[in-house]
Amino acid sequence: MAETMLRFVDVGRELPTKRAAGERVTDFNEVYAEFAAAKAAEQAARCSQCGVPFCQVHCPLSNNIPDWLKLTAEGRLEEAYRLSQATNPLPEICGRICPQDRLCEGSCTIEQSGHGTVTIGAIERYLSDTAWNHGWVAPLTPAADRGQSVAIIGAGPAGLAAAETLRQRGYRVTIYDRHDRPGGLLTYGIPGFKLEKSVVQRRIERLKRGGIAFTLNFEVGRDASLKDLRARHDAVFIATGVYKARELRVPGVDLGHIVPALDFLIASNRRGFGDHLPKAMDKGLDAHGKKVAVIGGGDTAMDCVRTAMRQGALSVSCLYRRDRDNMPGSLREVAHAEEEGVSFEWLTLPVAFQGTRNVEAVRLVRQRLGLADPAGRRTPEPISGSEFSLDVDLAISALGFDVEDLPSLFSAPQLATRDNGTLRIVQKTMMTSIDGVFAGGDVVRGASLVVWAVRDGLDAAEAIDRFLLARRASAGQLAAE
């Protein structure tokens, strides 16, 4: 093993080739090229094969990372792929959009010793794309029909992960989603330069061919109540995610061309699919020729600033009330944005928007960081007399998301929630306050990572399977009596 692995001392960390900023801002294609086979093997060989693999411990899916890195280094790519997908139903997606710098790579032992982390995410993406190209991705093959059905509300990562597991075990699965295409935020929220849509669509096509039904343009509460779905199916899994934008509460916020981040990103992704959106410019959903300000410092804000650059904005500024070191988003995404020409106004807070019909300027106040809050982040405080104005034609609010009022939307007042609106579940069973209705992903956690939604989808599928097996056994016992 020493000859194949443990190469981190004499081989440096290297990512796949990154497209030049001037080139990539002209389209929505992904930033990084593919690894070549020899380069993937070389980088995988840097793994130190730790006795206690912290990369695996800090992966929400407990992926067998050291094992598939070793197989990759040995050129056993099909085996490496099969091991990587054994714990992850969406490996090519997580390989692209997981914040590896905060999870597996951020916990890499050789990173702590100063040698630079193994490029785990890039190798995971390489393995998955190679598997698709070589036909190694097996069809979804269900077990014998159980005679029971499950409804899944939401076609995002949690719903897709649960659906695959349940279908493999022989359940009839129907996914209901409000959009006209499956995928949730994978399809409509995340820009193509981070996740090309063909990657999502080929995974969904595999699920369709495996017998999973998709009912689209369907809203629970409008087209059927939660009670209706519970009556149609033996169990229900709520995986709607979080879509309610947190509001800016400053004077002038009702001016035109001040838009929520998700509305802006959905419109951009729809155009990428070829949808005709004639009113997008009027509604402020197109940044072309505009001076753009994005308020927020998370990954959604980075998606917005980088999308605006690609749409041909005159200028793009990111306004964030803390400094770079205290941003909640990925520093890798910040670096990409800076390379692409985005300007960052650190330690600034909007206090008012100005204009007649549409926004023309935003009033800002400088901030300084004071004492740490209970989470350990220093609280921003305004600096007296530091107000200034920034001319803008389009302001995008990217302050995060909250859960919609699901008990009202679903006509299910008995659906219990926490104070922040997330659904209350029994952690061991993942069941809500309604018998046979389960929930997971952001609708339970609050806004979180795709990989955690996948984890919840897998756990929910296990819980639903146990529930339905117990119901089936109980029904059989009653029939025998």
Buried (B, 14 or more C-beta within 10 A) or exposed (E): EEEBBBBBEEBEBBBBEEBEBEEBBEEBEBBBEBBEEEBBBBBBBBBBBBEEBBBBEBBBBEBBBBBBBBBBBBBBBEBBBBBBBBBBBBBBBBBBBBBBBBBBBBBBBBBEEEBBBBBBBBBBBBBBBBBBEEEBBEEBEBEEEBEBBBBBBBBBBBBBBBBBBBBBBBBBBBBBBBBEBBBBBBBBBBBBBBBBBEBBBEBBEBBEEBBBBBEEEBBBBEEBBBBBBBEEBBBBBBBBBBBBBBEBEBEBBEBBBBBBBBBBBBBBBBBBEEEEBEEBBEBBBBBEEBBBBBBBBBBBBBBBBBBBBBBEBEBBBBBBBBBEEBBBBBBBBBEBBBBBBBBBBBBBBBBBBBBEEBBBBBBBBBBEBEEEEEEEEBEBBBEEEBBEEBEBBBBBBBBBBBBBEBBEBBBBEEBEBEEEBBBEBEEEEBBBBBEBBBBBBBBBBBBBBBBBBBBBBBBBBBBBBEBBEEBBEEEEEEEEE
